Amino acid sequence: TGQIRVRVDPAVIAAAAEKLAADRWASAAQRKAVETIAHAGLPLAEGILHERATVLDLLQGPERQALAHAHMAERMTRHIPEATAAPRPIAAAAVIGDNENAIGFAAAFLHAGLAVTTLCDLEDRKAGLRAAILLRATELGQASVTPRAESLSLASRFAVTTDLAALHAADLVVIASEHAVSTTIACLDPVVRPGVVIGVVTAGDAFAALSDAGNRSQDIVGLHAVQPPGPSRLLEVQLADITAPEAVATVFALAARMRMVAVRNLGRPVGMRIHAHCHRFAQQMLLAGVPPSRLDRLIADAGLGPRRFADAVPAAPNRPRALDAAPALADDAIVARYFAAMTLEACRALDQGASLRATDIDATLLGYGLRRTLGGLFHMADRMGLPGLIAQIDSWSAEAPDFWHLPDRLRQLARRKGHFADLNKEQMRES
């Protein structure tokens, strides 16, 4: 191959480089690949040396470290106290509801090889719901990296019904309807077999009330997907003190089968609470005159996740105090405040035991759209340096003391010159 003469077209290289420069999701490796191809006309030995130097440079670069951290964070979510419990076998699942969440979960279960029964309220909705779920399941199959071993027709494992009695064979029941969940659980009691895990979608703060669901309380878990399962790999699993270890282990085993990243949450899902806190920050910005389009663009360009803040301005009685200086803030200053707001709420969640470890929160926010080449929220904070982050937050505290209140753990960690990575090691030893 060293005798092959290669002609490099500078115009093609320039066009590719320009396209990547405009793509905020492009990685350093992609940009370096174009640079390396531009040297394809070099003699073979010289070209090999250039390619090797490029690879070594990438291996030592921040993006490689960030990607390694992201990969490790997602793997660490499997280390839960309930991991030693035996998961219950699941061959059949039932989904209650006809909304987007119901369609997403039913399609994901079908794609994972389960027999699925979907319960809807009205007979005239059955055909449309069936078509939507089968289409979504087919799309998931087409997006798979490797084909599923289950080659049976999706339709042969799937049924839509209005008959509650059809749920008797289910090993897992997911309630995705918008009806009162406690009432729905009561209706399931005479039909669903004992020991069946009941998943409640997007229960949020209302989940605590479900702990008084009679003899099924220990088998109820909250399930929260950022969007219907499939496009996002994240599944936040919400549990209470009473939740049976076997129920938690069952959901985690199923998530692995579905190729999803399950993250354990005690109480309200951490991703939801961080998002809500950032929404409050957005309200402050918008009320002070920062256009929603500017805020959306800044957050997306910084890689902190896709956000849509056009509807973030609340009604007058619920308005938080606006930041008077917000319109005059530079783009970098707004992004710095947004990042700090995310970090503060993540620290509070960690302090309160909502998450097991810092890497769980990193994995969660990756599922919410934080750019993977950034590694994770706490990984970014470590790279920035905690003393600098704390100094920034202290300088803003006079504007809104409650909002910018600094958790003790964060200040203590900075005082001993520690990092969030150190917390991960401590928490792993404890678990």
C-alpha positions in Angstrom: 0.0 0.0 0.0 3.0 2.3 0.4 3.2 2.5 -3.4 -0.3 3.8 -3.8 -0.4 7.5 -4.6 -3.1 9.4 -2.9 -4.4 12.7 -4.1 -6.1 14.8 -1.4 -8.7 17.3 -2.5 -8.3 20.4 -0.2 -11.8 21.6 -1.0 -13.4 18.3 0.2 -11.3 18.4 3.4 -12.2 22.1 4.0 -15.9 21.4 3.5 -15.8 18.5 6.0 -13.9 20.5 8.5 -16.3 23.4 8.2 -19.3 21.0 8.7 -17.8 19.6 11.8 -16.9 23.1 13.1 -20.6 24.0 12.9 -21.8 20.8 14.6 -21.8 21.4 18.4 -22.1 17.6 19.0 -19.0 16.8 16.9 -16.2 15.2 19.0 -12.5 16.0 19.0 -11.9 12.6 17.5 -14.1 13.4 14.5 -12.3 16.7 13.9 -8.9 15.0 14.3 -10.0 12.3 11.8 -10.5 14.9 9.1 -7.1 16.4 9.9 -5.5 13.0 9.6 -7.2 12.3 6.3 -5.8 15.6 5.0 -2.3 14.1 5.5 -3.1 11.0 3.5 -0.7 12.1 0.7 2.3 11.8 3.0 4.8 8.9 2.5 3.6 5.8 4.4 6.1 5.8 7.2 5.5 9.5 7.9 1.7 9.1 7.7 1.8 6.3 10.2 3.8 8.4 12.6 1.3 11.3 12.2 -1.6 9.0 12.8 0.0 7.5 15.9 0.7 10.9 17.3 -2.9 11.9 16.7 -4.2 8.9 18.5 -1.9 9.4 21.5 -3.0 13.0 21.7 -6.6 12.0 21.8 -6.0 9.3 24.4 -4.5 11.9 26.7 -7.1 14.6 26.0 -10.1 15.7 28.1 -12.8 14.2 25.9 -11.3 10.7 26.3 -11.4 11.1 30.1 -14.9 12.4 29.9 -16.1 9.5 27.8 -14.4 7.0 30.0 -16.1 8.6 33.0 -19.5 8.6 31.3 -19.1 4.9 30.5 -18.1 4.1 34.1 -20.9 6.1 35.6 -23.5 4.2 33.6 -22.0 0.9 34.6 -21.8 1.9 38.3 -25.6 2.4 38.5 -25.9 -1.4 38.7 -24.2 -1.4 42.1 -27.2 -1.1 44.4 -28.0 -2.5 47.8 -30.7 -4.7 46.3 -28.3 -6.3 43.8 -28.1 -9.5 45.9 -31.9 -10.0 45.8 -33.2 -12.5 43.3 -35.2 -10.8 40.5 -38.6 -12.3 39.8 -39.0 -13.8 36.3 -40.8 -11.6 33.8 -42.2 -13.1 30.6 -45.3 -11.0 30.2 -46.0 -7.4 30.9 -49.2 -5.3 31.0 -49.4 -1.6 30.4 -52.3 0.5 31.5 -53.0 3.7 29.4 -53.1 5.0 25.9 -50.8 8.1 26.2 -47.2 8.5 25.0 -45.7 6.9 28.0 -47.9 3.9 27.6 -47.0 3.6 24.0 -43.3 3.9 24.8 -43.2 1.3 27.5 -45.4 -1.2 25.6 -43.1 -0.9 22.6 -39.9 -1.2 24.6 -41.3 -4.3 26.3 -42.2 -5.9 23.0 -38.7 -5.0 21.6 -37.2 -6.8 24.7 -39.1 -10.0 23.8 -41.9 -9.9 26.3 -45.5 -10.7 25.7 -47.4 -7.5 26.2 -51.0 -6.7 27.0 -52.2 -3.0 26.9 -55.3 -2.0 28.7 -57.2 1.1 27.4 -60.5 2.6 28.4 -62.5 2.7 25.2 -63.2 0.1 22.5 -62.8 2.6 19.7 -59.3 3.5 20.7 -57.9 -0.1 20.5 -57.1 -0.1 16.8 -55.2 3.2 16.9 -53.3 2.3 20.0 -52.3 -1.1 18.6 -51.0 0.5 15.4 -49.0 3.1 17.3 -47.4 0.6 19.6 -46.5 -1.8 16.8 -45.0 1.0 14.8 -42.9 2.2 17.7 -41.7 -1.3 18.4 -40.8 -1.8 14.8 -38.8 1.5 14.8 -36.9 0.3 17.9 -36.0 -2.9 16.1 -34.7 -1.0 13.1 -32.5 1.1 15.3 -30.9 -1.8 17.1 -27.2 -2.4 16.7 -27.7 -6.1 16.7 -30.9 -8.0 15.8 -33.0 -9.4 18.5 -32.9 -13.2 19.1 -36.7 -13.2 19.4 -37.8 -13.4 15.7 -41.4 -14.0 16.5 -43.8 -11.5 15.0 -44.4 -8.6 17.3 -48.1 -8.9 16.7 -48.2 -12.5 18.0 -46.9 -11.4 21.4 -49.2 -8.3 21.7 -52.8 -7.6 22.6 -54.8 -4.5 23.3 -57.9 -5.0 25.5 -60.5 -3.2 27.6 -60.9 -6.2 29.8 -59.1 -5.8 33.2 -59.2 -9.6 33.7 -56.7 -10.0 30.8 -54.0 -8.7 33.1 -54.0 -11.8 35.2 -51.1 -13.4 33.3 -48.8 -10.4 33.7 -45.6 -10.6 35.7 -45.2 -6.8 35.6 -47.9 -4.2 35.4 -47.0 -0.6 34.4 -49.6 2.1 35.2 -49.1 4.9 32.6 -52.7 6.2 32.7 -53.6 9.6 34.0 -56.3 8.3 36.3 -55.8 8.3 40.1 -53.1 5.8 40.6 -54.3 4.6 44.1 -57.7 3.9 42.6 -56.1 2.0 39.7 -54.1 -0.1 42.1 -57.2 -1.0 44.1 -58.9 -2.1 40.9 -55.9 -4.4 40.1 -56.0 -6.1 43.5 -58.6 -8.8 42.7 -57.0 -9.5 39.2 -53.2 -9.3 39.5 -51.4 -12.1 41.1 -49.5 -11.6 44.4 -45.9 -10.7 44.0 -46.4 -9.0 40.6 -44.3 -5.8 40.4 -46.4 -2.7 39.8 -44.6 0.2 38.1 -46.1 3.7 38.3 -45.0 6.0 35.6 -43.9 9.6 36.5 -45.2 9.3 40.0 -42.8 12.1 41.2 -43.7 13.6 44.5 -47.0 11.6 44.7 -45.1 8.4 45.0 -44.9 8.6 48.8 -48.6 8.4 49.1 -48.6 5.0 47.3 -46.7 3.4 50.2 -50.1 2.9 51.8 -51.4 0.7 49.1 -52.3 -2.3 51.3 -50.5 -5.6 50.8 -49.0 -4.5 47.5 -47.0 -1.5 48.9 -43.7 -3.4 48.8 -44.1 -4.3 45.2 -44.7 -0.8 43.9 -41.9 1.1 42.2 -41.9 4.5 40.4 -40.7 4.6 36.8 -39.6 7.7 35.0 -38.3 8.0 31.5 -37.2 11.4 30.2 -39.2 10.6 27.1 -41.0 7.4 26.2 -38.5 4.5 26.4 -36.4 3.9 23.3 -35.0 7.3 22.2 -33.6 7.8 25.8 -31.7 4.9 27.5 -32.4 6.4 31.0 -34.9 4.8 33.4 -35.2 6.5 36.8 -36.4 3.9 39.3 -38.2 5.5 42.3 -38.5 3.5 45.5 -39.5 3.9 49.2 -38.2 2.5 52.4 -40.9 -0.2 52.2 -40.1 -1.3 48.6 -39.1 -5.0 48.5 -35.5 -5.7 47.3 -36.8 -8.3 44.9 -39.0 -5.7 43.2 -36.1 -3.4 42.7 -33.9 -6.2 41.5 -36.6 -7.2 39.0 -36.8 -3.7 37.5 -33.1 -3.4 37.2 -32.8 -6.8 35.5 -35.6 -5.9 33.1 -33.9 -2.5 32.3 -30.7 -4.4 31.5 -32.7 -6.7 29.2 -34.1 -3.5 27.5 -30.6 -2.1 27.2 -31.6 0.9 29.4 -29.6 2.5 32.2 -31.6 2.2 35.4 -30.8 4.6 38.2 -32.0 4.1 41.7 -33.7 7.0 43.4 -35.0 7.2 47.0 -37.9 9.7 46.8 -38.4 12.0 43.9 -36.4 11.2 40.8 -33.2 13.2 40.9 -33.4 14.2 37.3 -36.9 15.6 37.8 -35.8 17.7 40.8 -32.7 19.1 39.1 -34.8 19.9 36.0 -37.3 21.7 38.2 -34.6 23.7 40.0 -33.2 24.8 36.6 -36.7 25.7 35.6 -36.7 28.2 38.5 -33.4 29.6 37.3 -34.9 30.0 33.8 -37.9 31.8 35.3 -35.5 34.3 37.0 -33.8 34.9 33.7 -36.9 35.2 31.6 -38.6 37.6 34.0 -35.6 39.8 33.9 -35.8 40.0 30.1 -33.6 37.3 28.7 -35.4 35.9 25.6 -36.3 32.2 25.8 -34.6 31.5 22.4 -31.3 32.9 23.8 -31.5 30.8 26.9 -32.3 27.6 24.9 -29.5 28.3 22.5 -26.9 28.9 25.3 -27.8 25.8 27.2 -27.8 23.6 24.1 -24.5 25.0 22.8 -22.9 24.4 26.2 -24.0 20.8 26.0 -26.0 21.0 29.2 -29.0 19.3 27.7 -31.9 20.3 25.4 -34.2 22.7 27.1 -37.4 24.6 26.0 -38.0 27.5 28.2 -40.6 29.4 26.3 -43.3 28.3 28.8 -41.2 28.9 31.9 -42.6 32.2 32.9 -45.1 31.5 35.7 -48.3 33.3 36.6 -47.8 36.4 38.7 -48.6 34.9 42.2 -45.9 32.2 41.7 -43.2 34.4 40.2 -39.7 34.1 41.8 -37.6 37.2 42.3 -36.0 38.2 39.0 -32.3 38.9 38.7 -32.1 42.6 37.9 -28.8 42.3 36.1 -29.8 39.3 33.9 -30.3 41.1 30.5 -26.8 42.6 30.9 -25.2 39.2 31.6 -22.8 37.9 29.0 -23.5 34.5 27.4 -20.7 32.8 29.4 -22.1 34.3 32.7 -25.6 32.9 32.1 -24.2 29.4 31.3 -22.0 29.5 34.4 -25.0 30.3 36.6 -27.1 27.6 34.9 -24.3 25.0 35.5 -23.9 26.1 39.1 -27.7 25.8 39.7 -27.6 22.2 38.3 -24.6 21.4 40.5 -26.2 22.8 43.7 -29.4 20.9 43.4 -27.4 17.7 42.5 -25.3 18.2 45.7 -28.5 18.6 47.7 -29.9 15.4 46.3 -26.7 13.6 47.2 -26.7 15.0 50.7 -30.3 13.9 51.3 -29.6 10.4 50.1 -31.8 10.6 47.1 -29.0 9.1 45.0 -26.4 6.5 46.1 -23.4 8.2 44.6 -22.3 11.1 42.5 -21.8 9.0 39.4 -25.5 8.0 39.5 -26.4 11.7 39.1 -23.9 12.0 36.2 -25.5 9.0 34.5 -29.0 10.5 35.1 -28.1 13.8 33.5 -26.5 12.1 30.5 -29.9 10.5 30.0 -31.4 14.0 30.2 -29.3 15.1 27.3 -26.1 16.4 28.8 -23.4 16.0 26.1 -21.5 12.8 26.6 -18.2 14.3 25.7 -18.5 16.4 28.9 -18.5 13.2 31.0 -21.2 14.3 33.5 -22.1 17.1 35.8 -19.8 16.3 38.7 -17.0 15.3 36.3 -17.3 18.9 34.9 -17.3 20.4 38.4 -14.1 18.5 39.2 -12.4 19.7 36.1 -13.5 23.3 36.8 -12.3 23.2 40.4 -14.5 23.4 43.4 -12.9 26.5 45.0 -13.6 28.5 41.8 -17.2 27.2 41.6 -17.9 28.0 45.2 -16.5 31.5 44.8 -18.8 32.1 41.9 -21.9 30.9 43.9 -20.9 33.0 46.9 -20.8 36.1 44.7 -24.3 35.5 43.6 -25.9 34.6 46.9 -27.0 38.1 47.7 -29.3 38.1 44.7 -31.3 35.0 45.9 -29.9 33.5 49.2 -32.2 30.5 49.2 -31.7 29.7 45.6 -27.9 29.9 45.8 -27.6 28.3 49.3 -24.4 26.2 49.4 -24.7 22.6 50.7 -22.3 21.9 53.6 -20.9 18.9 51.8 -19.7 21.0 48.9 -17.9 23.6 51.1 -16.3 20.8 53.2 -15.2 19.0 50.1 -13.5 22.1 48.7 -12.0 22.9 52.1 -10.1 19.6 52.1 -9.2 20.1 48.5 -11.2 17.1 47.5 -13.2 16.1 44.3 -16.5 14.5 43.6 -14.5 11.6 42.3 -13.3 11.1 45.9 -16.9 10.8 47.0 -17.5 8.1 44.5 -14.7 6.0 46.0 -16.0 6.6 49.5 -19.5 5.6 48.5 -18.4 2.5 46.7 -16.5 1.4 49.8 -19.6 2.0 52.0 -21.8 0.0 49.6 
